[in-house]
Amino acid sequence: MRSGPNAIRLRALVRCALVAAGLIAWGAAAPVALAACTDPAGPGVNWQRCIFDGLELHDIDLSGARLRDASFFRADLSRSDLSGISGFKVKFVNTTMSEVKLYNAKLSEADFSKADLTGASLAKADLRRVRFFGATLRNADLTGARLTGADFTRADLSGATWTDGKRICAEGSLGRCN
């Protein structure tokens, strides 16, 4: 391996470029593994920053998957198990998610705008600063969910079980649980 001031500068420039591109962490000795967006669906899959817009992904097990910054725009995840997923800033815009299991999922700052979450289980999920604009949460279970800063503007919460596990939102609950 070459040494000297030019070689040291070149290695430093390459390292800075890799850090800027997110391929390695500052101070890391080895490259960080990137998501393999072509990996098959399965528990614990790493689909970070992957795009699955418009795909039919119903009835699959993604429990414990890493979905940070992934996109599922207009996808179908009905009856799928997404329990325990890590999905910071994941996009579920216009996604069909009826009867999906999101138990204990970490979804802070996710976007569920206009998503269909009818009958979904969001029990004990971290939903801080999540956007539910115009979403359908009819008969969903929000028992123990963390909702600090969540936006329910125009969301249908009719029949949903609220965070205390006791209160059922009245028919016509739009934007808040009545």
C-alpha positions in Angstrom: 0.0 0.0 0.0 1.3 3.4 -0.9 2.2 5.9 1.8 3.0 9.5 2.0 1.0 12.7 2.2 -0.8 12.2 -1.2 -1.9 8.7 -0.3 -3.1 9.8 3.1 -5.1 12.6 1.5 -6.6 10.2 -1.0 -7.7 7.7 1.6 -9.2 10.6 3.7 -11.1 11.9 0.6 -12.4 8.4 -0.2 -13.5 7.9 3.5 -15.3 11.3 3.5 -17.1 10.4 0.3 -18.2 7.0 1.7 -19.4 8.7 4.9 -21.3 11.3 2.9 -22.9 8.6 0.8 -24.0 6.7 4.0 -21.9 3.6 3.1 -19.9 3.8 6.3 -20.4 5.5 9.6 -17.9 8.1 10.7 -15.2 6.2 12.7 -16.3 2.8 11.4 -13.6 0.5 10.2 -15.7 -1.5 7.8 -18.5 -0.7 5.4 -22.0 -1.0 6.7 -24.2 -3.5 4.9 -26.8 -2.0 2.7 -30.3 -3.2 2.3 -30.8 -5.8 -0.3 -34.1 -4.7 -1.8 -34.3 -7.9 -3.9 -34.2 -10.1 -0.8 -37.5 -12.1 -0.5 -40.0 -11.1 2.1 -39.5 -12.7 5.5 -39.0 -12.1 9.2 -36.2 -9.7 9.9 -35.5 -8.7 6.3 -33.5 -5.5 5.8 -35.5 -3.4 3.3 -34.2 0.0 4.5 -34.6 2.7 1.8 -36.3 0.2 -0.6 -39.2 1.0 -2.8 -42.2 -1.4 -3.1 -44.7 1.0 -4.5 -47.8 -0.7 -6.0 -46.8 -4.3 -5.1 -49.1 -7.1 -3.8 -47.5 -8.0 -0.5 -50.6 -9.3 1.3 -50.5 -12.2 3.8 -46.7 -12.1 4.3 -44.6 -12.2 7.5 -42.3 -9.2 7.8 -42.1 -9.4 11.6 -39.0 -7.7 12.9 -38.1 -6.3 9.5 -36.0 -3.1 9.1 -38.0 -0.7 6.9 -36.5 2.7 7.6 -37.2 5.2 4.8 -38.9 2.5 2.7 -41.9 3.2 0.5 -45.0 1.2 0.0 -47.1 3.7 -1.9 -50.4 2.1 -3.1 -49.1 -1.4 -2.1 -51.3 -4.1 -0.6 -50.1 -5.4 2.8 -53.5 -6.8 3.9 -53.4 -9.4 6.6 -49.5 -9.2 6.8 -47.6 -9.5 10.0 -45.4 -6.4 10.6 -45.1 -6.9 14.3 -41.9 -5.5 15.9 -40.7 -3.8 12.7 -38.4 -0.8 12.7 -39.9 1.7 10.3 -38.7 5.3 11.0 -40.1 7.6 8.3 -41.5 4.7 6.3 -44.2 5.7 3.7 -47.5 3.8 3.6 -49.3 6.4 1.6 -52.6 5.0 0.0 -51.5 1.5 1.2 -54.1 -1.2 1.8 -53.3 -2.5 5.2 -56.6 -4.0 6.4 -56.1 -6.5 9.3 -52.4 -5.9 9.3 -50.5 -6.7 12.6 -48.2 -3.8 13.7 -48.0 -4.9 17.3 -45.0 -3.3 19.0 -43.8 -1.7 15.8 -41.4 1.3 15.9 -42.9 3.7 13.3 -42.2 7.2 14.5 -42.6 9.8 11.8 -44.1 7.2 9.4 -46.7 8.4 6.8 -50.0 6.5 6.7 -51.9 9.3 4.7 -55.0 7.8 3.1 -54.0 4.3 4.1 -56.7 1.7 4.8 -55.9 0.3 8.3 -59.4 -1.3 8.8 -59.2 -3.8 11.6 -55.4 -3.3 12.0 -53.6 -4.1 15.3 -51.4 -1.2 16.3 -51.2 -2.2 19.9 -48.1 -1.0 21.8 -46.8 0.6 18.6 -44.5 3.6 18.7 -46.6 6.1 16.5 -45.0 9.3 17.6 -45.3 12.1 15.0 -47.0 9.7 12.6 -49.2 11.1 9.9 -52.7 9.5 9.5 -54.2 12.2 7.3 -57.4 10.8 5.7 -56.5 7.3 6.8 -59.2 4.7 7.6 -58.7 3.2 11.1 -62.1 1.7 11.5 -62.1 -1.1 14.2 -58.3 -0.7 14.6 -56.7 -1.6 17.9 -54.5 1.3 19.4 -54.2 -0.2 22.9 -51.0 1.0 24.5 -49.9 2.9 21.3 -47.7 5.9 21.8 -49.4 8.7 19.8 -47.5 11.9 20.9 -47.7 14.4 18.0 -49.6 12.0 15.7 -51.8 13.8 13.0 -55.3 12.3 12.7 -56.6 15.0 10.4 -59.7 13.6 8.6 -58.8 10.1 9.8 -61.8 7.7 10.4 -61.5 6.2 13.8 -65.0 4.7 14.0 -65.0 1.6 16.2 -61.3 1.8 17.0 -60.1 0.8 20.4 -58.3 3.8 21.9 -54.9 3.7 23.7 -56.4 2.9 27.1 -57.8 -0.4 25.7 -61.3 0.4 27.0 -62.7 3.3 25.0 -64.2 2.5 21.7 -64.4 5.4 19.3 -68.0 6.3 18.3 -69.3 5.9 14.7 -68.4 9.0 12.8 -65.2 9.8 14.8 -63.2 11.8 12.3 -59.9 13.3 13.3 -60.3 12.2 16.9 -61.8 9.5 19.1 -65.3 10.6 20.2 
